[in-house]
Amino acid sequence: MKADTHPSYHMIKVVMTNGTEFMTRSTYGKDGDTLNLDIDPTTHPAWTGGSQQLLDRGGRLSKFNSRFGNLGLGKK
């Protein structure tokens, strides 16, 4: 195996949006650095199951509905 091909793998501190902290191993930054999360599993709707609104202003969804809306698939 070639020498110096892998990045440094070391301990960092991760701070979640609610202030909780934990230590983990990562290739991020240097040994002892802090990673502050903007989005984490306690706040993001993908993990919390929160409601999400679909906003489309003449984009992909509108194009799809104009092409395939008359097929009636999925509507009962």
PAMIGU-615047 format. One record per atom (N, C-alpha, C, O, CB): residue number from 1; x, y, z; atom name. Coordinates in nm, 3 decimals. Glycine has a CB too. Example, Ala and Ser with C-alpha at 12.3 -4.5 7.8 and 13.67 -1.06 7.14 Angstrom:
<sites>
{nr 1; X 1.319; Y -0.569; Z 0.780; atom N}
{nr 1; X 1.230; Y -0.450; Z 0.780; atom CA}
{nr 1; X 1.320; Y -0.330; Z 0.780; atom C}
{nr 1; X 1.424; Y -0.332; Z 0.846; atom O}
{nr 1; X 1.131; Y -0.447; Z 0.905; atom CB}
{nr 2; X 1.285; Y -0.225; Z 0.708; atom N}
{nr 2; X 1.367; Y -0.106; Z 0.714; atom CA}
{nr 2; X 1.290; Y 0.003; Z 0.787; atom C}
{nr 2; X 1.341; Y 0.114; Z 0.804; atom O}
{nr 2; X 1.408; Y -0.060; Z 0.572; atom CB}
</sites>
This chain:
<sites>
{nr 1; X 0.084; Y -0.118; Z 0.000; atom N}
{nr 1; X 0.000; Y 0.000; Z 0.000; atom CA}
{nr 1; X 0.088; Y 0.124; Z 0.000; atom C}
{nr 1; X 0.193; Y 0.127; Z 0.065; atom O}
{nr 1; X -0.095; Y 0.000; Z 0.121; atom CB}
{nr 2; X 0.047; Y 0.226; Z -0.073; atom N}
{nr 2; X 0.123; Y 0.349; Z -0.077; atom CA}
{nr 2; X 0.113; Y 0.425; Z 0.055; atom C}
{nr 2; X 0.009; Y 0.425; Z 0.120; atom O}
{nr 2; X 0.075; Y 0.437; Z -0.192; atom CB}
{nr 3; X 0.222; Y 0.488; Z 0.092; atom N}
{nr 3; X 0.223; Y 0.568; Z 0.214; atom CA}
{nr 3; X 0.156; Y 0.703; Z 0.187; atom C}
{nr 3; X 0.161; Y 0.754; Z 0.076; atom O}
{nr 3; X 0.368; Y 0.589; Z 0.266; atom CB}
{nr 4; X 0.093; Y 0.759; Z 0.290; atom N}
{nr 4; X 0.032; Y 0.892; Z 0.286; atom CA}
{nr 4; X -0.081; Y 0.905; Z 0.185; atom C}
{nr 4; X -0.100; Y 1.013; Z 0.128; atom O}
{nr 4; X 0.138; Y 0.994; Z 0.256; atom CB}
{nr 5; X -0.158; Y 0.799; Z 0.161; atom N}
{nr 5; X -0.271; Y 0.810; Z 0.068; atom CA}
{nr 5; X -0.402; Y 0.833; Z 0.142; atom C}
{nr 5; X -0.498; Y 0.881; Z 0.082; atom O}
{nr 5; X -0.282; Y 0.685; Z -0.017; atom CB}
{nr 6; X -0.406; Y 0.801; Z 0.270; atom N}
{nr 6; X -0.529; Y 0.816; Z 0.347; atom CA}
{nr 6; X -0.525; Y 0.944; Z 0.430; atom C}
{nr 6; X -0.419; Y 0.982; Z 0.480; atom O}
{nr 6; X -0.550; Y 0.694; Z 0.438; atom CB}
{nr 7; X -0.640; Y 1.011; Z 0.445; atom N}
{nr 7; X -0.643; Y 1.132; Z 0.528; atom CA}
{nr 7; X -0.627; Y 1.100; Z 0.676; atom C}
{nr 7; X -0.645; Y 0.986; Z 0.718; atom O}
{nr 7; X -0.773; Y 1.209; Z 0.505; atom CB}
{nr 8; X -0.595; Y 1.201; Z 0.753; atom N}
{nr 8; X -0.580; Y 1.185; Z 0.897; atom CA}
{nr 8; X -0.716; Y 1.157; Z 0.959; atom C}
{nr 8; X -0.814; Y 1.225; Z 0.929; atom O}
{nr 8; X -0.517; Y 1.312; Z 0.960; atom CB}
{nr 9; X -0.723; Y 1.057; Z 1.045; atom N}
{nr 9; X -0.847; Y 1.015; Z 1.110; atom CA}
{nr 9; X -0.828; Y 1.039; Z 1.259; atom C}
{nr 9; X -0.746; Y 0.973; Z 1.321; atom O}
{nr 9; X -0.882; Y 0.863; Z 1.081; atom CB}
{nr 10; X -0.902; Y 1.133; Z 1.318; atom N}
{nr 10; X -0.877; Y 1.177; Z 1.454; atom CA}
{nr 10; X -1.007; Y 1.211; Z 1.526; atom C}
{nr 10; X -1.115; Y 1.203; Z 1.466; atom O}
{nr 10; X -0.783; Y 1.299; Z 1.454; atom CB}
{nr 11; X -0.998; Y 1.247; Z 1.654; atom N}
{nr 11; X -1.114; Y 1.279; Z 1.735; atom CA}
{nr 11; X -1.153; Y 1.427; Z 1.718; atom C}
{nr 11; X -1.067; Y 1.515; Z 1.721; atom O}
{nr 11; X -1.087; Y 1.248; Z 1.884; atom CB}
{nr 12; X -1.286; Y 1.452; Z 1.700; atom N}
{nr 12; X -1.339; Y 1.588; Z 1.695; atom CA}
{nr 12; X -1.461; Y 1.595; Z 1.786; atom C}
{nr 12; X -1.517; Y 1.493; Z 1.825; atom O}
{nr 12; X -1.375; Y 1.630; Z 1.549; atom CB}
{nr 13; X -1.502; Y 1.716; Z 1.819; atom N}
{nr 13; X -1.623; Y 1.738; Z 1.899; atom CA}
{nr 13; X -1.732; Y 1.788; Z 1.805; atom C}
{nr 13; X -1.710; Y 1.882; Z 1.728; atom O}
{nr 13; X -1.597; Y 1.839; Z 2.017; atom CB}
{nr 14; X -1.851; Y 1.727; Z 1.812; atom N}
{nr 14; X -1.966; Y 1.768; Z 1.732; atom CA}
{nr 14; X -2.067; Y 1.835; Z 1.825; atom C}
{nr 14; X -2.106; Y 1.778; Z 1.927; atom O}
{nr 14; X -2.031; Y 1.645; Z 1.658; atom CB}
{nr 15; X -2.109; Y 1.958; Z 1.788; atom N}
{nr 15; X -2.207; Y 2.033; Z 1.867; atom CA}
{nr 15; X -2.334; Y 2.041; Z 1.784; atom C}
{nr 15; X -2.335; Y 2.097; Z 1.674; atom O}
{nr 15; X -2.154; Y 2.176; Z 1.905; atom CB}
{nr 16; X -2.444; Y 1.985; Z 1.839; atom N}
{nr 16; X -2.571; Y 1.985; Z 1.769; atom CA}
{nr 16; X -2.642; Y 2.118; Z 1.791; atom C}
{nr 16; X -2.597; Y 2.200; Z 1.872; atom O}
{nr 16; X -2.659; Y 1.868; Z 1.816; atom CB}
{nr 17; X -2.753; Y 2.141; Z 1.719; atom N}
{nr 17; X -2.822; Y 2.270; Z 1.725; atom CA}
{nr 17; X -2.879; Y 2.301; Z 1.862; atom C}
{nr 17; X -2.895; Y 2.418; Z 1.897; atom O}
{nr 17; X -2.932; Y 2.273; Z 1.623; atom CB}
{nr 18; X -2.911; Y 2.198; Z 1.941; atom N}
{nr 18; X -2.967; Y 2.223; Z 2.074; atom CA}
{nr 18; X -2.859; Y 2.235; Z 2.181; atom C}
{nr 18; X -2.891; Y 2.249; Z 2.299; atom O}
{nr 18; X -3.063; Y 2.111; Z 2.110; atom CB}
{nr 19; X -2.731; Y 2.230; Z 2.141; atom N}
{nr 19; X -2.621; Y 2.249; Z 2.236; atom CA}
{nr 19; X -2.558; Y 2.122; Z 2.287; atom C}
{nr 19; X -2.454; Y 2.127; Z 2.353; atom O}
{nr 19; X -2.669; Y 2.327; Z 2.350; atom CB}
{nr 20; X -2.619; Y 2.006; Z 2.261; atom N}
{nr 20; X -2.557; Y 1.882; Z 2.306; atom CA}
{nr 20; X -2.430; Y 1.855; Z 2.227; atom C}
{nr 20; X -2.420; Y 1.890; Z 2.109; atom O}
{nr 20; X -2.656; Y 1.763; Z 2.292; atom CB}
{nr 21; X -2.335; Y 1.793; Z 2.293; atom N}
{nr 21; X -2.205; Y 1.767; Z 2.232; atom CA}
{nr 21; X -2.171; Y 1.620; Z 2.244; atom C}
{nr 21; X -2.213; Y 1.552; Z 2.337; atom O}
{nr 21; X -2.095; Y 1.853; Z 2.298; atom CB}
{nr 22; X -2.094; Y 1.571; Z 2.147; atom N}
{nr 22; X -2.038; Y 1.436; Z 2.157; atom CA}
{nr 22; X -1.908; Y 1.431; Z 2.081; atom C}
{nr 22; X -1.883; Y 1.512; Z 1.992; atom O}
{nr 22; X -2.138; Y 1.330; Z 2.104; atom CB}
{nr 23; X -1.825; Y 1.337; Z 2.116; atom N}
{nr 23; X -1.697; Y 1.318; Z 2.051; atom CA}
{nr 23; X -1.709; Y 1.203; Z 1.952; atom C}
{nr 23; X -1.776; Y 1.103; Z 1.979; atom O}
{nr 23; X -1.584; Y 1.290; Z 2.155; atom CB}
{nr 24; X -1.644; Y 1.218; Z 1.837; atom N}
{nr 24; X -1.644; Y 1.113; Z 1.736; atom CA}
{nr 24; X -1.515; Y 1.119; Z 1.657; atom C}
{nr 24; X -1.441; Y 1.217; Z 1.665; atom O}
{nr 24; X -1.766; Y 1.126; Z 1.642; atom CB}
{nr 25; X -1.488; Y 1.015; Z 1.583; atom N}
{nr 25; X -1.369; Y 1.013; Z 1.497; atom CA}
{nr 25; X -1.410; Y 1.059; Z 1.358; atom C}
{nr 25; X -1.516; Y 1.021; Z 1.308; atom O}
{nr 25; X -1.304; Y 0.872; Z 1.492; atom CB}
{nr 26; X -1.324; Y 1.141; Z 1.294; atom N}
{nr 26; X -1.357; Y 1.197; Z 1.164; atom CA}
{nr 26; X -1.230; Y 1.239; Z 1.091; atom C}
{nr 26; X -1.122; Y 1.246; Z 1.149; atom O}
{nr 26; X -1.454; Y 1.315; Z 1.178; atom CB}
{nr 27; X -1.247; Y 1.268; Z 0.962; atom N}
{nr 27; X -1.138; Y 1.326; Z 0.884; atom CA}
{nr 27; X -1.154; Y 1.477; Z 0.874; atom C}
{nr 27; X -1.073; Y 1.543; Z 0.809; atom O}
{nr 27; X -1.133; Y 1.265; Z 0.743; atom CB}
{nr 28; X -1.257; Y 1.533; Z 0.938; atom N}
{nr 28; X -1.284; Y 1.677; Z 0.935; atom CA}
{nr 28; X -1.178; Y 1.752; Z 1.017; atom C}
{nr 28; X -1.149; Y 1.714; Z 1.130; atom O}
{nr 28; X -1.425; Y 1.707; Z 0.990; atom CB}
{nr 29; X -1.122; Y 1.856; Z 0.961; atom N}
{nr 29; X -1.033; Y 1.946; Z 1.034; atom CA}
{nr 29; X -0.911; Y 1.877; Z 1.092; atom C}
{nr 29; X -0.854; Y 1.786; Z 1.033; atom O}
{nr 29; X -1.107; Y 2.012; Z 1.143; atom CB}
{nr 30; X -0.872; Y 1.925; Z 1.212; atom N}
{nr 30; X -0.757; Y 1.871; Z 1.283; atom CA}
{nr 30; X -0.803; Y 1.808; Z 1.413; atom C}
{nr 30; X -0.920; Y 1.820; Z 1.451; atom O}
{nr 30; X -0.651; Y 1.982; Z 1.311; atom CB}
{nr 31; X -0.713; Y 1.740; Z 1.480; atom N}
{nr 31; X -0.745; Y 1.676; Z 1.607; atom CA}
{nr 31; X -0.793; Y 1.780; Z 1.708; atom C}
{nr 31; X -0.724; Y 1.879; Z 1.732; atom O}
{nr 31; X -0.622; Y 1.600; Z 1.661; atom CB}
{nr 32; X -0.911; Y 1.758; Z 1.767; atom N}
{nr 32; X -0.965; Y 1.848; Z 1.867; atom CA}
{nr 32; X -1.053; Y 1.959; Z 1.812; atom C}
{nr 32; X -1.106; Y 2.037; Z 1.890; atom O}
{nr 32; X -0.854; Y 1.908; Z 1.943; atom CB}
{nr 33; X -1.072; Y 1.969; Z 1.681; atom N}
{nr 33; X -1.157; Y 2.072; Z 1.622; atom CA}
{nr 33; X -1.304; Y 2.048; Z 1.660; atom C}
{nr 33; X -1.341; Y 1.939; Z 1.702; atom O}
{nr 33; X -1.142; Y 2.074; Z 1.468; atom CB}
{nr 34; X -1.385; Y 2.153; Z 1.645; atom N}
{nr 34; X -1.527; Y 2.146; Z 1.676; atom CA}
{nr 34; X -1.608; Y 2.164; Z 1.549; atom C}
{nr 34; X -1.583; Y 2.257; Z 1.472; atom O}
{nr 34; X -1.566; Y 2.252; Z 1.780; atom CB}
{nr 35; X -1.705; Y 2.075; Z 1.527; atom N}
{nr 35; X -1.795; Y 2.082; Z 1.413; atom CA}
{nr 35; X -1.932; Y 2.124; Z 1.465; atom C}
{nr 35; X -1.996; Y 2.047; Z 1.537; atom O}
{nr 35; X -1.802; Y 1.946; Z 1.337; atom CB}
{nr 36; X -1.978; Y 2.245; Z 1.428; atom N}
{nr 36; X -2.109; Y 2.295; Z 1.470; atom CA}
{nr 36; X -2.210; Y 2.264; Z 1.359; atom C}
{nr 36; X -2.194; Y 2.307; Z 1.245; atom O}
{nr 36; X -2.105; Y 2.449; Z 1.499; atom CB}
{nr 37; X -2.313; Y 2.188; Z 1.395; atom N}
{nr 37; X -2.413; Y 2.148; Z 1.297; atom CA}
{nr 37; X -2.521; Y 2.254; Z 1.283; atom C}
{nr 37; X -2.568; Y 2.308; Z 1.384; atom O}
{nr 37; X -2.475; Y 2.015; Z 1.335; atom CB}
{nr 38; X -2.563; Y 2.284; Z 1.160; atom N}
{nr 38; X -2.676; Y 2.372; Z 1.134; atom CA}
{nr 38; X -2.806; Y 2.293; Z 1.127; atom C}
{nr 38; X -2.911; Y 2.342; Z 1.167; atom O}
{nr 38; X -2.654; Y 2.451; Z 1.004; atom CB}
{nr 39; X -2.798; Y 2.171; Z 1.078; atom N}
{nr 39; X -2.913; Y 2.081; Z 1.066; atom CA}
{nr 39; X -2.872; Y 1.949; Z 1.128; atom C}
{nr 39; X -2.765; Y 1.896; Z 1.096; atom O}
{nr 39; X -2.960; Y 2.063; Z 0.916; atom CB}
{nr 40; X -2.955; Y 1.894; Z 1.214; atom N}
{nr 40; X -2.925; Y 1.766; Z 1.275; atom CA}
{nr 40; X -3.052; Y 1.683; Z 1.292; atom C}
{nr 40; X -3.162; Y 1.734; Z 1.267; atom O}
{nr 40; X -2.855; Y 1.785; Z 1.411; atom CB}
{nr 41; X -3.041; Y 1.558; Z 1.332; atom N}
{nr 41; X -3.157; Y 1.470; Z 1.342; atom CA}
{nr 41; X -3.264; Y 1.517; Z 1.440; atom C}
{nr 41; X -3.378; Y 1.472; Z 1.430; atom O}
{nr 41; X -3.113; Y 1.334; Z 1.381; atom CB}
{nr 42; X -3.232; Y 1.606; Z 1.533; atom N}
{nr 42; X -3.334; Y 1.652; Z 1.628; atom CA}
{nr 42; X -3.420; Y 1.764; Z 1.573; atom C}
{nr 42; X -3.526; Y 1.792; Z 1.628; atom O}
{nr 42; X -3.268; Y 1.698; Z 1.756; atom CB}
{nr 43; X -3.376; Y 1.829; Z 1.465; atom N}
{nr 43; X -3.451; Y 1.944; Z 1.412; atom CA}
{nr 43; X -3.498; Y 1.927; Z 1.268; atom C}
{nr 43; X -3.592; Y 1.996; Z 1.228; atom O}
{nr 43; X -3.367; Y 2.066; Z 1.420; atom CB}
{nr 44; X -3.440; Y 1.838; Z 1.191; atom N}
{nr 44; X -3.473; Y 1.828; Z 1.049; atom CA}
{nr 44; X -3.600; Y 1.745; Z 1.029; atom C}
{nr 44; X -3.614; Y 1.639; Z 1.090; atom O}
{nr 44; X -3.356; Y 1.765; Z 0.972; atom CB}
{nr 45; X -3.692; Y 1.791; Z 0.944; atom N}
{nr 45; X -3.819; Y 1.720; Z 0.923; atom CA}
{nr 45; X -3.803; Y 1.578; Z 0.868; atom C}
{nr 45; X -3.891; Y 1.495; Z 0.887; atom O}
{nr 45; X -3.905; Y 1.799; Z 0.829; atom CB}
{nr 46; X -3.692; Y 1.550; Z 0.800; atom N}
{nr 46; X -3.672; Y 1.415; Z 0.748; atom CA}
{nr 46; X -3.662; Y 1.313; Z 0.861; atom C}
{nr 46; X -3.702; Y 1.198; Z 0.844; atom O}
{nr 46; X -3.547; Y 1.409; Z 0.660; atom CB}
{nr 47; X -3.608; Y 1.354; Z 0.975; atom N}
{nr 47; X -3.594; Y 1.263; Z 1.089; atom CA}
{nr 47; X -3.707; Y 1.280; Z 1.190; atom C}
{nr 47; X -3.744; Y 1.184; Z 1.257; atom O}
{nr 47; X -3.461; Y 1.285; Z 1.157; atom CB}
{nr 48; X -3.761; Y 1.400; Z 1.202; atom N}
{nr 48; X -3.862; Y 1.423; Z 1.305; atom CA}
{nr 48; X -4.003; Y 1.392; Z 1.256; atom C}
{nr 48; X -4.095; Y 1.380; Z 1.337; atom O}
{nr 48; X -3.855; Y 1.566; Z 1.352; atom CB}
{nr 49; X -4.022; Y 1.379; Z 1.124; atom N}
{nr 49; X -4.154; Y 1.351; Z 1.071; atom CA}
{nr 49; X -4.242; Y 1.473; Z 1.065; atom C}
{nr 49; X -4.364; Y 1.462; Z 1.055; atom O}
{nr 49; X -4.221; Y 1.245; Z 1.152; atom CB}
{nr 50; X -4.182; Y 1.589; Z 1.071; atom N}
{nr 50; X -4.257; Y 1.715; Z 1.066; atom CA}
{nr 50; X -4.323; Y 1.736; Z 0.932; atom C}
{nr 50; X -4.290; Y 1.670; Z 0.833; atom O}
{nr 50; X -4.165; Y 1.831; Z 1.097; atom CB}
{nr 51; X -4.417; Y 1.829; Z 0.929; atom N}
{nr 51; X -4.488; Y 1.855; Z 0.804; atom CA}
{nr 51; X -4.398; Y 1.932; Z 0.708; atom C}
{nr 51; X -4.315; Y 2.014; Z 0.749; atom O}
{nr 51; X -4.618; Y 1.933; Z 0.831; atom CB}
{nr 52; X -4.416; Y 1.905; Z 0.584; atom N}
{nr 52; X -4.337; Y 1.971; Z 0.481; atom CA}
{nr 52; X -4.431; Y 2.015; Z 0.371; atom C}
{nr 52; X -4.516; Y 1.938; Z 0.327; atom O}
{nr 52; X -4.225; Y 1.876; Z 0.427; atom CB}
{nr 53; X -4.415; Y 2.138; Z 0.326; atom N}
{nr 53; X -4.499; Y 2.188; Z 0.219; atom CA}
{nr 53; X -4.419; Y 2.186; Z 0.090; atom C}
{nr 53; X -4.301; Y 2.221; Z 0.087; atom O}
{nr 53; X -4.551; Y 2.329; Z 0.249; atom CB}
{nr 54; X -4.485; Y 2.146; Z -0.016; atom N}
{nr 54; X -4.422; Y 2.141; Z -0.147; atom CA}
{nr 54; X -4.452; Y 2.270; Z -0.220; atom C}
{nr 54; X -4.567; Y 2.297; Z -0.256; atom O}
{nr 54; X -4.470; Y 2.018; Z -0.228; atom CB}
{nr 55; X -4.350; Y 2.351; Z -0.242; atom N}
{nr 55; X -4.368; Y 2.477; Z -0.313; atom CA}
{nr 55; X -4.308; Y 2.462; Z -0.452; atom C}
{nr 55; X -4.190; Y 2.429; Z -0.466; atom O}
{nr 55; X -4.303; Y 2.595; Z -0.236; atom CB}
{nr 56; X -4.389; Y 2.486; Z -0.552; atom N}
{nr 56; X -4.341; Y 2.476; Z -0.689; atom CA}
{nr 56; X -4.399; Y 2.593; Z -0.767; atom C}
{nr 56; X -4.521; Y 2.606; Z -0.779; atom O}
{nr 56; X -4.380; Y 2.340; Z -0.753; atom CB}
{nr 57; X -4.314; Y 2.674; Z -0.819; atom N}
{nr 57; X -4.360; Y 2.791; Z -0.892; atom CA}
{nr 57; X -4.329; Y 2.773; Z -1.042; atom C}
{nr 57; X -4.239; Y 2.838; Z -1.096; atom O}
{nr 57; X -4.293; Y 2.920; Z -0.837; atom CB}
{nr 58; X -4.403; Y 2.684; Z -1.106; atom N}
{nr 58; X -4.385; Y 2.661; Z -1.248; atom CA}
{nr 58; X -4.261; Y 2.580; Z -1.281; atom C}
{nr 58; X -4.203; Y 2.595; Z -1.388; atom O}
{nr 58; X -4.377; Y 2.791; Z -1.319; atom CB}
{nr 59; X -4.221; Y 2.493; Z -1.190; atom N}
{nr 59; X -4.101; Y 2.414; Z -1.209; atom CA}
{nr 59; X -4.131; Y 2.272; Z -1.250; atom C}
{nr 59; X -4.220; Y 2.246; Z -1.332; atom O}
{nr 59; X -4.019; Y 2.413; Z -1.085; atom CB}
{nr 60; X -4.057; Y 2.179; Z -1.193; atom N}
{nr 60; X -4.067; Y 2.039; Z -1.232; atom CA}
{nr 60; X -4.203; Y 1.978; Z -1.206; atom C}
{nr 60; X -4.256; Y 1.905; Z -1.289; atom O}
{nr 60; X -3.964; Y 1.959; Z -1.160; atom CB}
{nr 61; X -4.261; Y 2.009; Z -1.089; atom N}
{nr 61; X -4.390; Y 1.950; Z -1.056; atom CA}
{nr 61; X -4.498; Y 1.996; Z -1.152; atom C}
{nr 61; X -4.582; Y 1.916; Z -1.194; atom O}
{nr 61; X -4.429; Y 1.987; Z -0.913; atom CB}
{nr 62; X -4.498; Y 2.122; Z -1.188; atom N}
{nr 62; X -4.597; Y 2.173; Z -1.283; atom CA}
{nr 62; X -4.580; Y 2.110; Z -1.420; atom C}
{nr 62; X -4.678; Y 2.076; Z -1.486; atom O}
{nr 62; X -4.587; Y 2.325; Z -1.294; atom CB}
{nr 63; X -4.456; Y 2.094; Z -1.463; atom N}
{nr 63; X -4.430; Y 2.030; Z -1.592; atom CA}
{nr 63; X -4.476; Y 1.885; Z -1.591; atom C}
{nr 63; X -4.536; Y 1.838; Z -1.688; atom O}
{nr 63; X -4.280; Y 2.037; Z -1.627; atom CB}
{nr 64; X -4.449; Y 1.815; Z -1.482; atom N}
{nr 64; X -4.491; Y 1.675; Z -1.472; atom CA}
{nr 64; X -4.643; Y 1.664; Z -1.476; atom C}
{nr 64; X -4.698; Y 1.581; Z -1.548; atom O}
{nr 64; X -4.437; Y 1.611; Z -1.342; atom CB}
{nr 65; X -4.711; Y 1.749; Z -1.398; atom N}
{nr 65; X -4.857; Y 1.743; Z -1.396; atom CA}
{nr 65; X -4.918; Y 1.780; Z -1.530; atom C}
{nr 65; X -5.020; Y 1.724; Z -1.568; atom O}
{nr 65; X -4.911; Y 1.836; Z -1.288; atom CB}
{nr 66; X -4.858; Y 1.873; Z -1.602; atom N}
{nr 66; X -4.912; Y 1.908; Z -1.732; atom CA}
{nr 66; X -4.893; Y 1.797; Z -1.834; atom C}
{nr 66; X -4.975; Y 1.780; Z -1.925; atom O}
{nr 66; X -4.848; Y 2.036; Z -1.783; atom CB}
{nr 67; X -4.786; Y 1.721; Z -1.821; atom N}
{nr 67; X -4.763; Y 1.609; Z -1.914; atom CA}
{nr 67; X -4.845; Y 1.485; Z -1.878; atom C}
{nr 67; X -4.908; Y 1.424; Z -1.965; atom O}
{nr 67; X -4.615; Y 1.574; Z -1.916; atom CB}
{nr 68; X -4.843; Y 1.449; Z -1.751; atom N}
{nr 68; X -4.899; Y 1.320; Z -1.711; atom CA}
{nr 68; X -5.020; Y 1.331; Z -1.619; atom C}
{nr 68; X -5.069; Y 1.229; Z -1.570; atom O}
{nr 68; X -4.793; Y 1.239; Z -1.642; atom CB}
{nr 69; X -5.070; Y 1.449; Z -1.595; atom N}
{nr 69; X -5.185; Y 1.467; Z -1.506; atom CA}
{nr 69; X -5.312; Y 1.404; Z -1.557; atom C}
{nr 69; X -5.398; Y 1.366; Z -1.477; atom O}
{nr 69; X -5.209; Y 1.612; Z -1.485; atom CB}
{nr 70; X -5.326; Y 1.392; Z -1.686; atom N}
{nr 70; X -5.450; Y 1.336; Z -1.742; atom CA}
{nr 70; X -5.454; Y 1.184; Z -1.739; atom C}
{nr 70; X -5.557; Y 1.126; Z -1.775; atom O}
{nr 70; X -5.468; Y 1.383; Z -1.885; atom CB}
{nr 71; X -5.348; Y 1.117; Z -1.698; atom N}
{nr 71; X -5.349; Y 0.971; Z -1.692; atom CA}
{nr 71; X -5.432; Y 0.920; Z -1.575; atom C}
{nr 71; X -5.484; Y 0.809; Z -1.580; atom O}
{nr 71; X -5.207; Y 0.917; Z -1.682; atom CB}
{nr 72; X -5.445; Y 0.999; Z -1.470; atom N}
{nr 72; X -5.528; Y 0.960; Z -1.358; atom CA}
{nr 72; X -5.467; Y 0.851; Z -1.271; atom C}
{nr 72; X -5.540; Y 0.781; Z -1.201; atom O}
{nr 72; X -5.660; Y 0.915; Z -1.407; atom CB}
{nr 73; X -5.337; Y 0.834; Z -1.276; atom N}
{nr 73; X -5.273; Y 0.734; Z -1.193; atom CA}
{nr 73; X -5.267; Y 0.781; Z -1.048; atom C}
{nr 73; X -5.234; Y 0.896; Z -1.020; atom O}
{nr 73; X -5.132; Y 0.703; Z -1.246; atom CB}
{nr 74; X -5.299; Y 0.692; Z -0.956; atom N}
{nr 74; X -5.291; Y 0.724; Z -0.816; atom CA}
{nr 74; X -5.411; Y 0.797; Z -0.760; atom C}
{nr 74; X -5.416; Y 0.817; Z -0.638; atom O}
{nr 74; X -5.173; Y 0.803; Z -0.792; atom CB}
{nr 75; X -5.505; Y 0.836; Z -0.840; atom N}
{nr 75; X -5.624; Y 0.904; Z -0.790; atom CA}
{nr 75; X -5.740; Y 0.807; Z -0.790; atom C}
{nr 75; X -5.759; Y 0.731; Z -0.886; atom O}
{nr 75; X -5.657; Y 1.028; Z -0.876; atom CB}
{nr 76; X -5.817; Y 0.809; Z -0.683; atom N}
{nr 76; X -5.931; Y 0.718; Z -0.672; atom CA}
{nr 76; X -6.055; Y 0.795; Z -0.636; atom C}
{nr 76; X -6.162; Y 0.736; Z -0.622; atom O}
{nr 76; X -5.905; Y 0.609; Z -0.567; atom CB}
</sites>
